[in-house]
Amino acid sequence: MGKVKEPASTYIVDKEGKKTAVILPIEKYEELLEDLEDLAVIASRKTEPTYDWEELKNKLKRDGILSDKI
């Protein structure tokens, strides 16, 4: 099955032909907002401690969140 082509963006230009604004399909705009929110969360958490998988798995098992079978 072929790909569905996304609607193109439309640019608004000034008298000199310089792009000054863009009109996007609402779906693309909402995707961009979600991406910005995700990046903001990532940036806000970059100083949080990290755990390797085994350490995290053991902690979740101790806390009863994860089954011992895993």
C-alpha positions in Angstrom: 0.0 0.0 0.0 1.3 3.5 -0.9 2.0 6.3 1.5 -0.6 9.0 1.9 1.0 12.3 1.2 0.8 14.9 4.0 -0.6 18.3 3.0 2.1 20.8 2.3 2.8 23.7 4.5 1.9 27.1 3.2 4.2 30.1 3.7 3.3 33.7 4.1 5.9 36.0 2.6 6.5 39.8 2.9 6.9 42.1 -0.1 10.5 41.0 -0.6 9.5 37.3 -0.7 11.0 36.6 2.8 9.0 33.9 4.7 7.3 35.5 7.7 4.8 32.8 8.8 3.7 29.3 8.1 0.3 27.6 7.9 0.4 24.0 8.9 -2.3 21.3 8.9 -3.7 21.1 12.5 -2.5 17.5 12.9 1.1 18.5 12.2 0.8 21.5 14.5 -0.5 19.2 17.3 2.4 16.7 16.7 4.9 19.5 17.0 3.3 20.7 20.3 3.5 17.1 21.7 7.2 16.9 20.6 8.0 20.2 22.4 6.2 18.9 25.5 8.2 15.7 25.4 11.5 17.6 25.0 10.6 19.9 27.9 10.0 16.8 30.2 13.3 15.3 29.1 15.2 18.5 29.7 13.6 18.9 33.2 14.6 15.3 34.2 18.2 15.3 32.9 19.6 15.8 36.4 17.6 12.9 37.9 19.6 9.8 39.0 19.7 6.9 36.6 19.5 3.2 37.3 20.7 0.3 35.3 18.0 -2.3 34.3 19.0 -5.0 36.9 19.1 -2.5 39.8 15.7 -1.1 38.7 14.2 -4.5 38.3 15.3 -5.6 41.7 13.9 -2.5 43.3 10.5 -3.0 41.6 10.5 -6.6 42.8 11.3 -5.6 46.4 8.5 -3.0 46.3 6.1 -5.7 45.0 5.5 -3.8 41.7 7.2 -6.4 39.5 6.7 -10.1 39.6 9.6 -12.3 40.7 9.0 -14.4 37.6 10.6 -11.7 35.4 
